[in-house]
Amino acid sequence: IWGLSRGKPVAPIDWWSDKPNDREIQAKLAKEPVYAAKQKRLEELLSRDEIITRFEKRYGPMDEEPKWGGQLGYRFWNGKDYQDAIAEGYRLSMRVYGDSPFNLHYLTRNKHMMDLIRNAIRANHSHRVIVLAGNEHKSFFDRDLKKDPEVETLDFNSILPLKTVKFAPSIARFLNDDD
C-alpha cells in the first residue's frame, strides 16, 4: 500500500499454492507412525544443536513464540540470533523431512520466491529494491542474494533507527483492519 500510494512499482513475491493444501496434508501425515518417529528424530537433533540450544537458553523455547515475541522488536526479528536459529531449524527439519508438506515445501517455495525477487530486481535495474518478507524467509533470501555479485544487500541495522511517520488513512485502515 505504501509503494502503490506513492506511485512506486510493487512486485508481490509470495508464492503459495492452495492445491494441494500442505497444511491439510501435514495434519494427516502427522497421524502416521512414520512421521511421529521423524518428529522425534527432529526433536532430538534440535535438542542437541548448539545454535538452537544457545538461542533457547537466551530467549526461551522457540515453540513458545508468543511468550517472547511480543516484547522484542524489529531488531530482534531481523537480528543474527533469531535468523541463525531459524536457518538452523529449517536445515535440521529439511534433513529429517526433506522438501515436503512438513516444511511447507520450504526449499521449493523460497526458490520460487527468489525467482520473483530477481525478476523485480531486473525490472528495477540500478534502483533500490526493498524486499519485505516474513521473518522465516529472511535467512534464505539473505544467503541467496549475497551470492549474487550484481546485488548489494544492506543489513537492516544499517538503516536504523526508523523514523516515525503518520500513515495515510488508507494505509492505517489496512494495517488496523485488514492485516
Residue frames as qw, qx, qy, qz and C-alpha x, y, z in Angstrom:
[[0.000, 0.887, 0.461, 0.000, 0.00, 0.00, 0.00],
 [0.316, -0.762, 0.102, 0.556, 2.83, 2.41, 0.83],
 [0.354, -0.180, 0.596, 0.698, 4.51, 1.91, -2.55],
 [0.190, 0.539, 0.725, 0.386, 1.31, 1.98, -4.53],
 [0.095, -0.902, -0.377, 0.186, 0.13, 5.14, -2.79],
 [0.229, -0.773, 0.247, 0.538, 3.40, 6.84, -3.84],
 [0.660, 0.689, -0.163, -0.252, 3.48, 5.58, -7.42],
 [0.158, -0.578, 0.796, 0.082, 6.29, 3.10, -6.72],
 [0.698, 0.153, -0.619, -0.326, 6.36, -0.25, -8.50],
 [0.588, -0.342, 0.615, -0.400, 5.33, -3.13, -6.26],
 [0.594, 0.256, -0.715, -0.265, 6.00, -6.76, -7.11],
 [0.820, -0.362, 0.255, -0.363, 4.30, -9.40, -4.96],
 [0.291, 0.517, -0.805, -0.010, 6.77, -12.21, -4.30],
 [0.505, -0.157, 0.764, -0.370, 4.94, -14.62, -2.04],
 [0.557, 0.163, -0.663, -0.473, 4.04, -17.79, -3.78],
 [0.360, -0.074, 0.831, -0.418, 1.75, -20.31, -2.30],
 [0.426, -0.055, -0.721, -0.543, -0.30, -22.94, -3.98],
 [0.577, -0.176, 0.448, -0.659, -3.50, -23.95, -2.27],
 [0.950, 0.160, 0.058, -0.260, -3.64, -27.20, -4.27],
 [0.619, -0.460, -0.636, 0.002, -2.69, -29.41, -2.67],
 [0.348, -0.839, 0.106, -0.403, -3.07, -27.79, 0.73],
 [0.510, 0.353, -0.677, 0.396, 0.19, -28.57, 2.50],
 [0.264, -0.334, 0.556, -0.713, -1.22, -27.79, 5.92],
 [0.863, -0.042, 0.076, -0.498, -4.03, -30.31, 5.46],
 [0.842, 0.284, -0.453, 0.069, -1.59, -32.93, 4.16],
 [0.194, 0.455, -0.648, 0.579, 0.74, -32.16, 7.05],
 [0.563, -0.278, 0.406, -0.664, -2.09, -32.70, 9.57],
 [0.949, 0.082, -0.099, -0.287, -2.99, -36.07, 8.00],
 [0.712, 0.394, -0.520, 0.260, 0.61, -37.27, 7.79],
 [0.099, -0.543, 0.569, -0.609, 1.31, -36.25, 11.38],
 [0.809, -0.229, 0.260, -0.474, -1.03, -39.04, 12.48],
 [0.903, 0.283, -0.324, -0.005, 1.10, -41.70, 10.75],
 [0.827, -0.512, 0.083, 0.217, 3.62, -43.62, 12.88],
 [0.737, 0.241, 0.098, 0.624, 6.48, -42.93, 10.46],
 [0.123, 0.740, 0.026, 0.661, 6.02, -39.20, 10.89],
 [0.633, -0.760, 0.017, -0.146, 5.83, -39.48, 14.66],
 [0.868, -0.207, 0.105, 0.440, 9.22, -41.20, 14.52],
 [0.493, 0.499, 0.110, 0.704, 10.55, -38.46, 12.24],
 [0.226, -0.857, -0.045, -0.460, 9.28, -35.76, 14.60],
 [0.794, -0.593, 0.059, 0.123, 11.00, -37.49, 17.50],
 [0.776, 0.104, 0.126, 0.609, 14.23, -37.56, 15.46],
 [0.209, 0.714, 0.098, 0.661, 13.90, -33.85, 14.67],
 [0.503, -0.828, -0.013, -0.246, 13.30, -33.02, 18.33],
 [0.862, -0.344, 0.085, 0.364, 16.45, -34.97, 19.25],
 [0.600, 0.354, 0.134, 0.705, 18.51, -33.08, 16.66],
 [0.064, -0.818, -0.100, -0.563, 17.12, -29.74, 17.81],
 [0.677, -0.734, -0.019, -0.057, 17.79, -30.50, 21.48],
 [0.816, -0.274, 0.169, 0.480, 21.45, -31.30, 20.75],
 [0.516, 0.631, 0.184, 0.550, 22.09, -28.49, 18.29],
 [0.464, -0.232, -0.233, 0.822, 24.46, -25.78, 19.54],
 [0.017, -0.221, -0.218, -0.950, 22.75, -22.89, 17.70],
 [0.503, -0.517, -0.509, -0.470, 19.25, -23.86, 18.83],
 [0.651, -0.488, -0.493, 0.309, 20.24, -24.54, 22.45],
 [0.347, -0.085, -0.140, 0.923, 22.16, -21.24, 22.67],
 [0.208, -0.347, -0.313, -0.859, 19.12, -19.38, 21.32],
 [0.614, -0.525, -0.518, -0.281, 16.66, -21.13, 23.66],
 [0.588, -0.319, -0.448, 0.593, 18.92, -20.59, 26.66],
 [0.171, -0.024, -0.047, 0.984, 18.90, -16.88, 25.95],
 [0.340, -0.072, -0.199, -0.916, 15.28, -16.39, 24.76],
 [0.621, 0.063, 0.597, -0.504, 13.33, -19.49, 25.76],
 [0.523, 0.167, 0.815, 0.186, 11.80, -22.24, 23.62],
 [0.052, 0.124, -0.474, -0.870, 11.15, -21.29, 20.01],
 [0.207, -0.383, -0.830, -0.349, 7.81, -23.10, 20.02],
 [0.221, -0.701, -0.565, 0.374, 6.57, -20.65, 22.65],
 [0.335, 0.334, 0.228, 0.851, 6.98, -17.62, 20.38],
 [0.216, -0.791, -0.335, -0.465, 4.05, -15.61, 21.81],
 [0.652, -0.670, -0.219, 0.279, 5.74, -15.53, 25.22],
 [0.522, -0.436, 0.147, 0.718, 8.87, -13.82, 23.99],
 [0.389, 0.400, 0.503, 0.661, 7.88, -12.39, 20.63],
 [0.055, -0.883, -0.421, -0.199, 5.65, -9.59, 21.82],
 [0.422, -0.853, 0.003, 0.309, 8.36, -7.86, 23.80],
 [0.538, -0.282, 0.446, 0.657, 11.02, -7.88, 21.10],
 [0.368, 0.768, 0.045, -0.522, 11.12, -5.50, 18.17],
 [0.762, 0.638, -0.075, -0.081, 12.29, -5.44, 14.60],
 [0.094, 0.746, -0.655, 0.076, 15.95, -5.56, 15.61],
 [0.573, -0.237, 0.763, -0.184, 15.39, -8.95, 17.20],
 [0.812, 0.390, 0.391, -0.190, 13.37, -10.42, 14.29],
 [0.633, 0.755, -0.165, 0.048, 15.96, -9.24, 11.76],
 [0.235, -0.802, 0.543, -0.088, 18.91, -9.95, 14.03],
 [0.360, 0.458, -0.812, -0.033, 21.58, -12.61, 13.92],
 [0.274, -0.141, 0.861, -0.404, 20.39, -14.68, 16.90],
 [0.676, 0.323, 0.433, -0.502, 16.87, -15.22, 15.60],
 [0.658, 0.596, -0.295, -0.353, 17.87, -15.61, 11.95],
 [0.166, 0.452, -0.875, 0.043, 20.61, -18.13, 12.79],
 [0.403, 0.006, 0.820, -0.405, 18.13, -20.16, 14.85],
 [0.712, 0.465, 0.180, -0.494, 15.50, -20.11, 12.09],
 [0.524, 0.599, -0.557, -0.235, 18.03, -21.15, 9.44],
 [0.000, 0.330, -0.926, 0.183, 19.35, -23.95, 11.64],
 [0.566, 0.150, 0.637, -0.500, 15.85, -25.17, 12.49],
 [0.744, 0.532, -0.034, -0.402, 14.97, -25.42, 8.81],
 [0.319, 0.567, -0.754, -0.086, 18.30, -27.08, 7.99],
 [0.205, -0.156, 0.923, -0.287, 17.57, -29.80, 10.52],
 [0.642, 0.339, 0.451, -0.519, 13.93, -30.10, 9.50],
 [0.631, 0.590, -0.350, -0.362, 14.95, -30.48, 5.86],
 [0.104, 0.433, -0.894, 0.053, 17.38, -33.20, 6.93],
 [0.346, 0.070, 0.861, -0.366, 14.56, -35.15, 8.55],
 [0.535, 0.529, 0.534, -0.387, 11.55, -34.38, 6.34],
 [0.412, 0.189, 0.579, 0.678, 13.05, -33.21, 3.06],
 [0.151, 0.076, -0.137, -0.976, 11.24, -30.59, 1.00],
 [0.172, -0.356, -0.908, -0.137, 7.80, -31.81, 1.97],
 [0.333, -0.716, -0.373, -0.488, 4.49, -30.58, 3.37],
 [0.670, -0.573, -0.338, 0.330, 6.10, -30.79, 6.81],
 [0.410, -0.295, 0.042, 0.862, 8.34, -27.92, 5.81],
 [0.374, 0.791, 0.302, -0.378, 5.56, -26.34, 3.74],
 [0.760, 0.480, 0.210, 0.386, 7.91, -27.01, 0.81],
 [0.354, -0.828, 0.056, 0.432, 10.45, -24.61, 2.31],
 [0.439, -0.297, 0.521, 0.669, 13.06, -25.05, -0.41],
 [0.288, 0.457, 0.690, 0.483, 10.70, -25.04, -3.40],
 [0.048, -0.907, -0.418, 0.025, 8.71, -22.10, -2.09],
 [0.330, -0.799, 0.120, 0.489, 11.73, -19.97, -1.22],
 [0.439, -0.099, 0.584, 0.676, 13.46, -20.71, -4.54],
 [0.202, 0.644, 0.625, 0.391, 10.35, -19.64, -6.42],
 [0.183, -0.938, -0.231, 0.182, 10.06, -16.50, -4.31],
 [0.439, -0.541, 0.330, 0.637, 13.73, -15.74, -5.07],
 [0.378, 0.293, 0.636, 0.606, 12.95, -16.02, -8.79],
 [0.012, 0.862, 0.473, 0.184, 10.22, -13.43, -8.30],
 [0.373, -0.828, 0.029, 0.418, 12.61, -11.19, -6.34],
 [0.478, -0.214, 0.495, 0.693, 15.21, -11.45, -9.11],
 [0.252, 0.599, 0.609, 0.454, 12.56, -10.53, -11.66],
 [0.164, -0.948, -0.267, 0.062, 11.76, -7.42, -9.58],
 [0.481, -0.618, 0.251, 0.569, 15.46, -6.56, -9.31],
 [0.435, 0.120, 0.593, 0.668, 15.92, -6.87, -13.10],
 [0.106, 0.772, 0.547, 0.306, 12.81, -4.78, -13.73],
 [0.229, -0.972, -0.059, 0.007, 14.24, -2.04, -11.47],
 [0.805, 0.126, -0.055, 0.577, 17.89, -2.23, -12.58],
 [0.351, 0.302, -0.164, 0.871, 20.06, 0.42, -10.95],
 [0.415, -0.577, -0.020, -0.703, 17.33, 1.24, -8.45],
 [0.169, -0.245, 0.800, -0.522, 16.87, 0.26, -4.87],
 [0.647, -0.222, -0.609, -0.402, 14.64, -2.70, -4.20],
 [0.349, -0.336, 0.625, -0.612, 13.15, -3.32, -0.78],
 [0.552, -0.096, -0.800, -0.215, 12.12, -6.88, -0.04],
 [0.482, -0.317, 0.443, -0.686, 9.58, -7.26, 2.73],
 [0.664, 0.017, -0.722, -0.194, 9.11, -10.85, 3.78],
 [0.813, -0.539, -0.073, -0.207, 8.12, -12.95, 6.72],
 [0.261, -0.788, 0.551, -0.081, 10.97, -13.50, 9.13],
 [0.815, -0.147, 0.559, 0.054, 11.27, -17.21, 8.33],
 [0.753, 0.604, 0.175, 0.195, 12.20, -16.32, 4.73],
 [0.009, -0.973, 0.229, 0.041, 14.84, -13.73, 5.59],
 [0.525, -0.551, 0.607, 0.229, 17.81, -16.02, 6.22],
 [0.713, 0.294, 0.583, 0.256, 17.15, -17.88, 2.96],
 [0.393, 0.891, 0.181, 0.136, 16.84, -14.65, 0.96],
 [0.216, -0.907, 0.341, 0.121, 19.91, -13.08, 2.58],
 [0.655, -0.299, 0.636, 0.277, 22.04, -16.14, 1.87],
 [0.646, 0.471, 0.536, 0.270, 20.87, -16.36, -1.74],
 [0.248, 0.961, 0.096, 0.076, 21.17, -12.64, -2.52],
 [0.362, -0.815, 0.397, 0.216, 24.68, -12.40, -1.05],
 [0.720, -0.030, 0.594, 0.359, 25.85, -14.94, -3.66],
 [0.499, 0.735, 0.378, 0.260, 24.92, -12.56, -6.47],
 [0.498, -0.188, 0.025, 0.846, 27.75, -10.12, -7.31],
 [0.045, 0.445, 0.398, 0.801, 25.23, -7.83, -9.01],
 [0.476, -0.725, -0.385, -0.314, 23.26, -7.34, -5.81],
 [0.191, 0.306, -0.550, 0.753, 24.27, -5.35, -2.76],
 [0.532, -0.599, -0.587, -0.114, 22.37, -6.24, 0.37],
 [0.047, -0.556, 0.348, -0.753, 22.10, -3.95, 3.36],
 [0.325, -0.238, -0.828, 0.390, 21.77, -5.11, 6.90],
 [0.240, -0.781, -0.521, -0.247, 18.60, -3.81, 8.49],
 [0.516, -0.683, -0.217, 0.470, 20.58, -2.17, 11.31],
 [0.436, -0.035, 0.232, 0.869, 22.43, -0.01, 8.78],
 [0.065, -0.482, -0.408, -0.773, 19.23, 1.93, 8.04],
 [0.476, -0.693, -0.537, 0.078, 18.09, 2.25, 11.64],
 [0.236, 0.333, 0.769, -0.491, 16.69, 3.99, 13.50],
 [0.088, 0.519, 0.701, 0.480, 13.48, 4.11, 11.57],
 [0.092, -0.040, 0.172, -0.980, 11.63, 7.36, 11.75],
 [0.219, 0.470, 0.780, -0.350, 8.04, 7.54, 12.88],
 [0.105, -0.041, -0.435, -0.894, 5.64, 8.59, 10.17],
 [0.514, 0.276, 0.476, -0.658, 1.95, 9.20, 10.18],
 [0.291, 0.152, 0.874, 0.359, 0.25, 6.77, 7.84],
 [0.331, -0.047, -0.363, -0.870, -2.21, 7.89, 5.22],
 [0.665, -0.053, 0.368, -0.648, -5.76, 6.88, 6.19],
 [0.867, 0.258, -0.299, -0.303, -5.82, 4.07, 3.59],
 [0.508, 0.356, -0.733, 0.281, -2.64, 2.52, 4.98],
 [0.223, -0.243, 0.656, -0.680, -3.71, 2.90, 8.61],
 [0.793, 0.044, 0.111, -0.597, -7.06, 1.29, 7.76],
 [0.803, 0.297, -0.509, -0.090, -5.32, -1.63, 6.05],
 [0.311, 0.333, -0.761, 0.462, -2.92, -2.21, 8.95],
 [0.354, -0.147, 0.559, -0.735, -5.66, -1.92, 11.56],
 [0.748, 0.159, 0.249, -0.594, -8.46, -3.77, 9.80],
 [0.854, 0.416, -0.187, -0.249, -7.11, -6.00, 7.05],
 [0.365, 0.571, -0.719, 0.154, -3.67, -7.20, 8.05]]
